[in-house]
Amino acid sequence: MTLIGTIVGKALATGYLTVEAEELLRQQLQMTKYGLEDFEAFITLQKEVMEGRVRHQALELLRSSKCSVAA
C-alpha cells in the first residue's frame, strides 16, 4: 500500500484526519505520481469528511478559534 493509501486508511479507521496527515497527503499529491487506487482513496476520504463520518482536525481548530474570538 502506498503512503496515500495508508494515510487515508488510518483516517477512515479512526474517523479523524489530523493536520499532520492532511499535510502529508498534500505533499504526496503534489510531489509524486499516484495511481487510480490512490486517487479513489483520496476521493473516498473527501466524501467521508463531507458527510461527517471522518472529522477534520484543521476545520475543528478553525471553528474553535472563531468561537474564542467571538467570546
DAFEN-V744121 format. One record per run of one state. SS is the DSSP state (hx for helix, st for strand, lp for the rest). FROM is the first residue (numbers start at 1). LEN is the number of residues. If there is no record, write none. Layout:
# DAFEN-V744121
ss={SS | SS}
from={FROM | FROM}
len={LEN | LEN}
This chain:
# DAFEN-V744121
ss={lp | hx | lp | st | lp | hx | lp | hx | lp | st | hx | lp}
from={1 | 3 | 15 | 16 | 18 | 19 | 32 | 36 | 51 | 55 | 57 | 71}
len={2 | 12 | 1 | 2 | 1 | 13 | 4 | 15 | 4 | 2 | 14 | 1}
